Structures are given as C-alpha cells and as structure tokens.
C-alpha cells in the first residue's frame, strides 16, 4: 500500500495521510461492522435500563444504598 504524508506546514498544523481508495473503502466496511454491533449492544442495554433491570453506575456509596433501599 502506497501512502503519502502531507507536511503539517501545508495543512496548517494538521497531519493528513493519503491512501488508495480501495484501502479506504475496506477500512470503512470494517468500521461499519464494528459500530453496527456496538449500536445493537447499546440499544439492548438501554432497553434493560428503561425496564430497571440494570442500575448504576453509582457515583457514591450513598447513591448505591439509595438505589438498593427503593
């Protein structure tokens, strides 16, 4: 894979890297798969929290005790 780094002087402090389009598209497919799984897991956890199956995290012992006493 051929990469070209554009100097920070040209990009005003930001470093940019150019890669072939095929590599970029492959990278996007991998990222999309990972975020899709994350979104599914996150939706599941949010549903459980709304049903009050999961509580926490607690910022203090006092908050934990309050939750347990309810």
N, C-alpha and C positions, 0 to 999 in steps of 0.2 A: 504494500500500500504506500503510495506516494503522499507525503504531507508537505505543506508549505506553511511556515510560520511567518506572519506579517509582523514586522517590528512594532513595538509599542509607540515609537516616535510617530509613526504614521497613523496609528489608531487612537492617539491621544490617551495613552496610558492603559488601554485595554489590549489584552493579547488575543489575537484571532488565529484560528487554525483552519486551513482549507483542506478538505478531504474529498475523495471521489464520491459522486452522487450515490453509487451503489452501496458504498460503505455507510453513508449517512442514512439511506433508506433502511438498511439492515438494522442499524442502531435504533431507528425509530420503531421498527417492529418489535424488537426485544423490549424496549422501554414500555411500549403499549401493553404487551402481555403482562409485564410485572405490575403496572399500575392498574390494569383491569382486575387482577387477582386482589390487589390491595383494596380497591373500591368495593369488591364483593365482600371481603372480610370486614371492612369498615361498616358497610351497611348492616351486616349481621350483628355486629357489636352494638350499633346504635339502636337497633330494634330491641335487643336484650336490655339495654339501659332503660329504654322507654317503658318496658314491661316490668322494670325494677327487679330484674333477675341479677343484675350486676350493679354494684355500688362502688364508689370510690373513683380515683384515688383520694385519699384523705390528706388534707394539709396539716392536720394535727391529731393528736390522740383524742382531744376533746371532740373533734368532728366525727371521729370513728365511734366514740361512745354514744354520741347523739344519734348516729345512724342505727346503731345496734339497739338502742332503747326504744326506737319507734316501732 
